[in-house]
Amino acid sequence: MEFIETRGNDGRHPKAVRFSEAILHPSASFGGLYVPKELPRLGEEFLQEHLESSYKELALGMLDRFGIDIEPSLLKEAVDLYDRFDDPNNPIPVVDVEPNLYVSELWHGPTRAFKDMALQPFGYILSSLAKERGEEYLILAATSGDTGPATLESFKNRPNVRVACLYPDGGTSDVQRLQMVTEDGQNLKVIGIIGDFDDAQSALKSLLASPKFNERLKELGIELSAANSVNFGRIIFQIIYHIHSYLELVRRGVVQMGESIDIIVPSGNFGNALGGYYAKKMGVPIGTIKIASNENNVLTELIQKGRYDLRDKELKKTTSPAMDILKSSNVERVLFDKFGAKRTKELMESLDQKGYYELTPEELKSLQADFEADFSTDEEVAEVIKEYALHKGYLMDPHTATTIKLFDSTRPTVAYSTAEWTKFAPTVLKALTGESKRDKEALEEVAKITGAPIPPSIKALFDKPIIYDTVVPKERIEEEILKFLV
């Protein structure tokens, strides 16, 4: 399969690349992204074939349909990393919460967040490719809280790669921060920045596209790549669990093969939702993809009104910090799929240069054919956490709680749970009792109230030494990364 660019070709990049090249060098022409030239079709025959497959068998089956240039033996080794999850036979439990509502728990991996689903196999593949080629890579990661820990865990002490991870100081939960700043891999660097996630992501994209920075790395014998979902190596693994969710509901007799379901996705950078969109395009019977946001509700405005307008927006710190994002990178891939490279380039340049873009009525209608959207306030999130934990027997984190507002009880629906409650224990405790306590005490209180276990990996964080205490203004990010490399 070939990959092409969302904003067209600038004459300096190849017009099409293979999968390995797209993941090793994800920076495309005009600051765009790589996307498949065409998506494989997964008809009812494929779904029937994998109705009784394990998750790993399903993953390998879908990857085979993409025809990517990665050896099957390497792909098998990569998906075998799902054996590190809580239940190797069922890495993604789909939990029956109430009639027609099923929660797909994507957080049973090593860092207790959905990013492990993609980053565990992706990190293994990228490192293996670098080793095969005899090349050294710097992997950049910008995080709003979950990508960072998952990236560090995936690449820790792997050969031929070093990782620089950027996080907004004060913009993550304590547990998320501790997962990063206590990580002890020899090939890692964690940098706090004075700013928000959008600043971190903008810095990452700027460095990927910077001739000067890339030239300096070449002098050091280092190639540059990224672990954020700007890299399609992340997205390809985020398609699989949407297929899995559908097959789970068929297996349980909730729907017959061919009947559609709706999905609700808590969305920040839009990679998770994009995976659902691609699954639908490939033939999985998904009806509406419902986008749940917090009070940083740019996606709600885009999908309801056709406007992406940042001119009067300031990022709000909410109780669902992994979704505290204003520039959602993966929306661009949907724009490309619907409107083509020329229009995508116009829209994205308008956003970059003027701070906004607006879809035509026809374009909005096309977007709304697949998507709905709404957002929840922090108060609404707290009410949902309390209601479901104390009265419906299901404990969820604040990101998952944003999905409930979009649930239509007349439709079989899968809501995606992107993080375990343990990563946001103070928010959960306050929702349950009104008490304000720091992470360690909050974890113990919530566990006592609900009977929910605290994983040993989370408990251990509070006794580990802090290894990375660097916090810099965004203007010094490049300097800090180069100090790490030389």
Secondary structure, DSSP 8 states (H G I E B T S, - for coil): -EEEETT---SSS-SSEEHHHHHHS---GGG--EEESS-----HHHHHHTTT--HHHHHHHHHHHHT-SS-HHHHHHHHGGGGGSS-TT-SS-EEEEETTEEEEE---STTSBTHHHHHHHHHHHHHHHHHHHT-EEEEEEE-SSSHHHHHHHHHTT-TTEEEEEEEETTSS-HHHHHHHHT---TTEEEEEEES-HHHHHHHHHHHHH-HHHHHHHHHTTEEEEE-STTSHHHHHHHHHHHHHHHHHHHHTTSS-TT--EEEEEE-SSSHHHHHHHHHHHTT--EEEEEEEE-S--HHHHHHHHSEEE-TT------S-GGG--S--TTHHHHHHHHHHHHHHHHHHHHHHHHSEEE--HHHHHHHHTTEEEEE--HHHHHHHHHHHHHHSS----HHHHTTGGG--TTS-EEEEE-B-GGGGHHHHHHHHHS----HHHHHHHHHHHH-----HHHHHGGGS------EEEGGGHHHHHHHHH-
